[in-house]
Amino acid sequence: MSNPENGNRSDDGKRLVRVMLAPGSGPLIVASAMGHVPIVKQLLAAPGISLDKRNSAGETAMMLASRYGHMEVVELLCEAGASTEGALDEAIASLVSQGTPMADINAACAAGRAAPRTPAGRRNA
């Protein structure tokens, strides 16, 4: 039975399992979808990490972190230089529906855009 205040956790669980099993769902996609901040931080520090990799469903780490309301992961991905293309509308709708103020969403993405890029295309914090 789902709790209306928390959304349908059963459906969220099923979606997360689908994400984990989808071909192409690498560690960053899975950790982002699950909101596992320490793992996301470690993965973002790894050389050669693909920030905008898509799984077989066309989902990126940014899209999934946004969908599941993991604001800290969204901010980390923005700061690392992950693309918001294709994810921004979904991110905003998902986060707003969960009660995240637009000012917080804008600040997280603005912080990522303002950070200077390194030659490898990653952003320095």
GROMACS elastic network, one bead per residue, 0.5 to 0.9 nm:
[ bonds ]
;  ai    aj funct       b0    kb
    1     8     6  0.82110   500
    1     9     6  0.87573   500
    1    10     6  0.79943   500
    2     5     6  0.87475   500
    2     6     6  0.77417   500
    2     7     6  0.68336   500
    2     8     6  0.50116   500
    2     9     6  0.62357   500
    2    10     6  0.69403   500
    2    11     6  0.89946   500
    3     6     6  0.54669   500
    3     7     6  0.61412   500
    3     8     6  0.65605   500
    3     9     6  0.77168   500
    4     7     6  0.51832   500
    4     8     6  0.70061   500
    5     8     6  0.88131   500
    6     9     6  0.70434   500
    6    98     6  0.89974   500
    7    10     6  0.88589   500
    7    11     6  0.86459   500
    7    12     6  0.83166   500
    8    11     6  0.54487   500
    8    12     6  0.63875   500
    8    13     6  0.87621   500
    9    13     6  0.60105   500
    9    14     6  0.85307   500
   10    13     6  0.51261   500
   10    14     6  0.62824   500
   10    15     6  0.86738   500
   11    14     6  0.50540   500
   11    15     6  0.61490   500
   11    16     6  0.86272   500
   12    15     6  0.50477   500
   12    16     6  0.61676   500
   12    17     6  0.86578   500
   12    68     6  0.80705   500
   13    16     6  0.51089   500
   13    17     6  0.62560   500
   13    18     6  0.86166   500
   14    17     6  0.51661   500
   14    18     6  0.62243   500
   14    19     6  0.86900   500
   15    19     6  0.61792   500
   15    20     6  0.86899   500
   16    20     6  0.61937   500
   16    21     6  0.86027   500
   16    30     6  0.81016   500
   16    33     6  0.69464   500
   16    34     6  0.73473   500
   17    20     6  0.51005   500
   17    21     6  0.61716   500
   17    22     6  0.84889   500
   18    21     6  0.52169   500
   18    22     6  0.58949   500
   19    22     6  0.52190   500
   19    23     6  0.85875   500
   19    25     6  0.66336   500
   19    29     6  0.80401   500
   19    30     6  0.68253   500
   19    33     6  0.77319   500
   19    55     6  0.81116   500
   19    57     6  0.84284   500
   19    59     6  0.86583   500
   19    64     6  0.86849   500
   20    23     6  0.83314   500
   20    25     6  0.61123   500
   20    26     6  0.82340   500
   20    27     6  0.88654   500
   20    29     6  0.82021   500
   20    30     6  0.57767   500
   20    33     6  0.87331   500
   21    24     6  0.86168   500
   21    25     6  0.70885   500
   22    25     6  0.56539   500
   22    55     6  0.64806   500
   22    56     6  0.61234   500
   22    57     6  0.72337   500
   23    26     6  0.84380   500
   23    55     6  0.60566   500
   23    56     6  0.54283   500
   23    57     6  0.83377   500
   24    29     6  0.88735   500
   24    53     6  0.81741   500
   24    54     6  0.68481   500
   24    56     6  0.57883   500
   24    57     6  0.87871   500
   25    28     6  0.78911   500
   25    29     6  0.56681   500
   25    30     6  0.63899   500
   25    53     6  0.84786   500
   25    54     6  0.73554   500
   25    56     6  0.75759   500
   25    59     6  0.86729   500
   25    60     6  0.86925   500
   25    61     6  0.89650   500
   26    29     6  0.54990   500
   26    30     6  0.64005   500
   26    31     6  0.86995   500
   26    53     6  0.82783   500
   26    54     6  0.88659   500
   26    55     6  0.77328   500
   27    30     6  0.51842   500
   27    31     6  0.59192   500
   27    32     6  0.83187   500
   27    39     6  0.86971   500
   27    40     6  0.85164   500
   27    43     6  0.77960   500
   28    31     6  0.51904   500
   28    32     6  0.58703   500
   28    33     6  0.84037   500
   28    39     6  0.81046   500
   28    40     6  0.62690   500
   28    43     6  0.64345   500
   28    44     6  0.80226   500
   28    49     6  0.82484   500
   28    50     6  0.83348   500
   28    51     6  0.78637   500
   28    53     6  0.88645   500
   28    60     6  0.89159   500
   28    61     6  0.62778   500
   29    32     6  0.52206   500
   29    33     6  0.60983   500
   29    34     6  0.86358   500
   29    40     6  0.89973   500
   29    51     6  0.89494   500
   29    53     6  0.80466   500
   29    54     6  0.81372   500
   29    55     6  0.79250   500
   29    59     6  0.82255   500
   29    60     6  0.63137   500
   29    62     6  0.80215   500
   29    64     6  0.73176   500
   29    65     6  0.83455   500
   30    33     6  0.51277   500
   30    34     6  0.62113   500
   30    35     6  0.85648   500
   30    36     6  0.87370   500
   30    61     6  0.74397   500
   30    64     6  0.85142   500
   31    34     6  0.51384   500
   31    35     6  0.60125   500
   31    36     6  0.52050   500
   31    37     6  0.76161   500
   31    39     6  0.64125   500
   31    40     6  0.59639   500
   31    43     6  0.89543   500
   31    61     6  0.81120   500
   31    65     6  0.86697   500
   32    36     6  0.62867   500
   32    37     6  0.76223   500
   32    39     6  0.85860   500
   32    40     6  0.64287   500
   32    61     6  0.54324   500
   32    62     6  0.73072   500
   32    63     6  0.89512   500
   32    64     6  0.65543   500
   32    65     6  0.50485   500
   32    66     6  0.88125   500
   32    68     6  0.89947   500
   32    70     6  0.76641   500
   32    73     6  0.62570   500
   32    74     6  0.81691   500
   32    77     6  0.88658   500
   33    36     6  0.79396   500
   33    61     6  0.66627   500
   33    62     6  0.84437   500
   33    63     6  0.83966   500
   33    66     6  0.81960   500
   33    67     6  0.79830   500
   33    68     6  0.65795   500
   33    70     6  0.78060   500
   33    73     6  0.88737   500
   34    37     6  0.87907   500
   34    64     6  0.84601   500
   34    65     6  0.74171   500
   34    68     6  0.77587   500
   34    70     6  0.79795   500
   35    39     6  0.89596   500
   35    40     6  0.80803   500
   35    65     6  0.65112   500
   35    68     6  0.78724   500
   35    69     6  0.82472   500
   35    70     6  0.53102   500
   35    71     6  0.84401   500
   35    72     6  0.79655   500
   35    73     6  0.62547   500
   36    39     6  0.56734   500
   36    40     6  0.62051   500
   36    41     6  0.87778   500
   36    70     6  0.87093   500
   36    73     6  0.77464   500
   37    40     6  0.50264   500
   37    41     6  0.60935   500
   37    42     6  0.86684   500
   37    70     6  0.88375   500
   37    72     6  0.71638   500
   37    73     6  0.60799   500
   37    76     6  0.84975   500
   38    41     6  0.51728   500
   38    42     6  0.63539   500
   38    43     6  0.87165   500
   39    42     6  0.50787   500
   39    43     6  0.61067   500
   39    44     6  0.85393   500
   40    43     6  0.50817   500
   40    44     6  0.60445   500
   40    45     6  0.86196   500
   40    73     6  0.71454   500
   40    76     6  0.79589   500
   40    77     6  0.85202   500
   41    44     6  0.51802   500
   41    45     6  0.63625   500
   41    46     6  0.89119   500
   41    73     6  0.85899   500
   41    76     6  0.74365   500
   42    45     6  0.52150   500
   42    46     6  0.65311   500
   43    46     6  0.51353   500
   43    47     6  0.85242   500
   43    49     6  0.68833   500
   44    47     6  0.79625   500
   44    49     6  0.64930   500
   44    50     6  0.87700   500
   44    51     6  0.79440   500
   44    76     6  0.83249   500
   44    77     6  0.79849   500
   44    80     6  0.70399   500
   45    48     6  0.89989   500
   45    49     6  0.79428   500
   46    49     6  0.58864   500
   48   120     6  0.89690   500
   50    53     6  0.55707   500
   50    82     6  0.88068   500
   51    60     6  0.80289   500
   51    61     6  0.73766   500
   51    62     6  0.84141   500
   51    77     6  0.75304   500
   51    80     6  0.78629   500
   51    81     6  0.74683   500
   51    82     6  0.52121   500
   51    83     6  0.76569   500
   52    60     6  0.58533   500
   52    61     6  0.70892   500
   52    62     6  0.78330   500
   52    82     6  0.59684   500
   52    83     6  0.63410   500
   52    84     6  0.89789   500
   53    58     6  0.87079   500
   53    59     6  0.80858   500
   53    60     6  0.58616   500
   53    61     6  0.75968   500
   54    57     6  0.74301   500
   54    58     6  0.50202   500
   54    59     6  0.50323   500
   54    61     6  0.77439   500
   55    58     6  0.52474   500
   55    59     6  0.54762   500
   55    60     6  0.67370   500
   56    59     6  0.74325   500
   59    62     6  0.81111   500
   59    63     6  0.60426   500
   59    64     6  0.67883   500
   59    87     6  0.86398   500
   60    63     6  0.51616   500
   60    64     6  0.63737   500
   60    65     6  0.86229   500
   60    87     6  0.80298   500
   61    64     6  0.52779   500
   61    65     6  0.60305   500
   61    66     6  0.84214   500
   61    73     6  0.89503   500
   61    74     6  0.85998   500
   61    77     6  0.79982   500
   61    82     6  0.85793   500
   62    65     6  0.52632   500
   62    66     6  0.60384   500
   62    67     6  0.84965   500
   62    73     6  0.80458   500
   62    74     6  0.61200   500
   62    77     6  0.65795   500
   62    78     6  0.81815   500
   62    82     6  0.70934   500
   62    83     6  0.75973   500
   62    84     6  0.68978   500
   62    87     6  0.65590   500
   62    88     6  0.86633   500
   62    91     6  0.80364   500
   63    66     6  0.51973   500
   63    67     6  0.60744   500
   63    68     6  0.87543   500
   63    74     6  0.86868   500
   63    84     6  0.79253   500
   63    86     6  0.77504   500
   63    88     6  0.77775   500
   63    90     6  0.69659   500
   63    91     6  0.65226   500
   64    68     6  0.61889   500
   64    69     6  0.84386   500
   64    70     6  0.85665   500
   64    87     6  0.85399   500
   64    91     6  0.84480   500
   65    68     6  0.54170   500
   65    69     6  0.61179   500
   65    70     6  0.50921   500
   65    71     6  0.72706   500
   65    72     6  0.87964   500
   65    73     6  0.62328   500
   65    74     6  0.59332   500
   65    91     6  0.80603   500
   66    69     6  0.50734   500
   66    70     6  0.60582   500
   66    71     6  0.69383   500
   66    73     6  0.82820   500
   66    74     6  0.62968   500
   66    87     6  0.76533   500
   66    88     6  0.83798   500
   66    90     6  0.69985   500
   66    92     6  0.76070   500
   66    93     6  0.87910   500
   66    94     6  0.63960   500
   66    95     6  0.65770   500
   67    70     6  0.78478   500
   67    87     6  0.89145   500
   67    90     6  0.66883   500
   67    91     6  0.59945   500
   67    92     6  0.88720   500
   67    93     6  0.83701   500
   67    94     6  0.53231   500
   67    95     6  0.73025   500
   68    71     6  0.87801   500
   68    91     6  0.89098   500
   68    94     6  0.72832   500
   68    95     6  0.80595   500
   69    72     6  0.88465   500
   69    73     6  0.88713   500
   69    74     6  0.84317   500
   69    91     6  0.79990   500
   69    94     6  0.65301   500
   69    95     6  0.54197   500
   69    96     6  0.89879   500
   69    98     6  0.69579   500
   69   100     6  0.84057   500
   70    73     6  0.54477   500
   70    74     6  0.63235   500
   70    75     6  0.88236   500
   70    95     6  0.83757   500
   71    75     6  0.61587   500
   71    76     6  0.86229   500
   71    95     6  0.77323   500
   71   100     6  0.83740   500
   71   104     6  0.87607   500
   71   105     6  0.78310   500
   71   108     6  0.82314   500
   72    75     6  0.50707   500
   72    76     6  0.62213   500
   72    77     6  0.86456   500
   72   108     6  0.84763   500
   73    77     6  0.60932   500
   73    78     6  0.84990   500
   74    77     6  0.51594   500
   74    78     6  0.61118   500
   74    79     6  0.85639   500
   74    91     6  0.86374   500
   74   105     6  0.87524   500
   74   108     6  0.74855   500
   74   109     6  0.80871   500
   75    78     6  0.50507   500
   75    79     6  0.60744   500
   75    80     6  0.85309   500
   75   105     6  0.83399   500
   75   107     6  0.87234   500
   75   109     6  0.64756   500
   75   111     6  0.79075   500
   75   112     6  0.71829   500
   76    79     6  0.50891   500
   76    80     6  0.61279   500
   76    81     6  0.86984   500
   76    82     6  0.88637   500
   76   108     6  0.83685   500
   76   112     6  0.79530   500
   77    80     6  0.50314   500
   77    81     6  0.63268   500
   77    82     6  0.53123   500
   77    83     6  0.83637   500
   77   109     6  0.89521   500
   77   112     6  0.78964   500
   78    81     6  0.51308   500
   78    82     6  0.53508   500
   78    83     6  0.73851   500
   78    84     6  0.77587   500
   78   108     6  0.70511   500
   78   109     6  0.55558   500
   78   110     6  0.82287   500
   78   111     6  0.75019   500
   78   113     6  0.71690   500
   78   123     6  0.88539   500
   79    82     6  0.75268   500
   79   108     6  0.79653   500
   79   109     6  0.74401   500
   79   110     6  0.87108   500
   79   111     6  0.63985   500
   79   113     6  0.70480   500
   79   114     6  0.84448   500
   79   115     6  0.68276   500
   79   122     6  0.85547   500
   79   123     6  0.62538   500
   79   124     6  0.76217   500
   79   125     6  0.66387   500
   80   112     6  0.67856   500
   80   115     6  0.86454   500
   80   117     6  0.88855   500
   80   121     6  0.89402   500
   80   122     6  0.56823   500
   80   123     6  0.50416   500
   80   124     6  0.73042   500
   80   125     6  0.78414   500
   81    84     6  0.89427   500
   81   112     6  0.63960   500
   81   113     6  0.73590   500
   81   115     6  0.85898   500
   81   117     6  0.79244   500
   81   121     6  0.74393   500
   81   122     6  0.56686   500
   81   123     6  0.55923   500
   82   112     6  0.86473   500
   82   122     6  0.84929   500
   83    86     6  0.83194   500
   83    87     6  0.80228   500
   83    88     6  0.89463   500
   84    87     6  0.50705   500
   84    88     6  0.51926   500
   84    89     6  0.88125   500
   84    91     6  0.86278   500
   84   109     6  0.87124   500
   85    88     6  0.62151   500
   85    89     6  0.87538   500
   86    89     6  0.70721   500
   86    90     6  0.76536   500
   87    90     6  0.52385   500
   87    91     6  0.57330   500
   87    92     6  0.84474   500
   88    92     6  0.60257   500
   88    93     6  0.84797   500
   89    92     6  0.52383   500
   89    93     6  0.61113   500
   89    94     6  0.84651   500
   90    93     6  0.51981   500
   90    94     6  0.59369   500
   90    95     6  0.83736   500
   91    94     6  0.52421   500
   91    95     6  0.59247   500
   91    96     6  0.82761   500
   91   105     6  0.86612   500
   92    95     6  0.52796   500
   92    96     6  0.58234   500
   92    97     6  0.82804   500
   92   100     6  0.88500   500
   92   102     6  0.76260   500
   92   105     6  0.72700   500
   93    96     6  0.53006   500
   93    97     6  0.59713   500
   93    98     6  0.86125   500
   94    97     6  0.51892   500
   94    98     6  0.63671   500
   94    99     6  0.89110   500
   94   100     6  0.88130   500
   95    98     6  0.50963   500
   95    99     6  0.64607   500
   95   100     6  0.52575   500
   95   101     6  0.79315   500
   95   102     6  0.83371   500
   95   105     6  0.78393   500
   96    99     6  0.50226   500
   96   101     6  0.63628   500
   96   102     6  0.68246   500
   96   105     6  0.87115   500
   97   100     6  0.74223   500
  100   103     6  0.84037   500
  100   104     6  0.68690   500
  100   105     6  0.73094   500
  101   104     6  0.54357   500
  101   105     6  0.67277   500
  101   106     6  0.89000   500
  102   105     6  0.50419   500
  102   106     6  0.60836   500
  102   107     6  0.84504   500
  103   106     6  0.51548   500
  103   107     6  0.60043   500
  103   108     6  0.85995   500
  104   107     6  0.50706   500
  104   108     6  0.61607   500
  104   109     6  0.87520   500
  105   108     6  0.52743   500
  105   109     6  0.64515   500
  105   110     6  0.85432   500
  106   109     6  0.53530   500
  106   110     6  0.58815   500
  106   111     6  0.84665   500
  107   111     6  0.59974   500
  107   112     6  0.86624   500
  108   111     6  0.53068   500
  108   112     6  0.66238   500
  108   113     6  0.89878   500
  109   112     6  0.50986   500
  109   113     6  0.62758   500
  109   114     6  0.86243   500
  110   113     6  0.50572   500
  110   114     6  0.60110   500
  110   115     6  0.86975   500
  111   114     6  0.52646   500
  111   115     6  0.64720   500
  111   125     6  0.87587   500
  112   115     6  0.55366   500
  112   116     6  0.87362   500
  112   123     6  0.75252   500
  112   125     6  0.81172   500
  113   116     6  0.78675   500
  113   123     6  0.84900   500
  114   123     6  0.89445   500
  115   123     6  0.57381   500
  115   124     6  0.58225   500
  115   125     6  0.59606   500
  116   122     6  0.83711   500
  116   123     6  0.55060   500
  116   124     6  0.57503   500
  116   125     6  0.78306   500
  117   120     6  0.77194   500
  117   121     6  0.55357   500
  117   122     6  0.53691   500
  117   124     6  0.61261   500
  118   121     6  0.53331   500
  118   122     6  0.53345   500
  118   123     6  0.57714   500
  118   124     6  0.66179   500
  119   122     6  0.73698   500
  120   123     6  0.86766   500
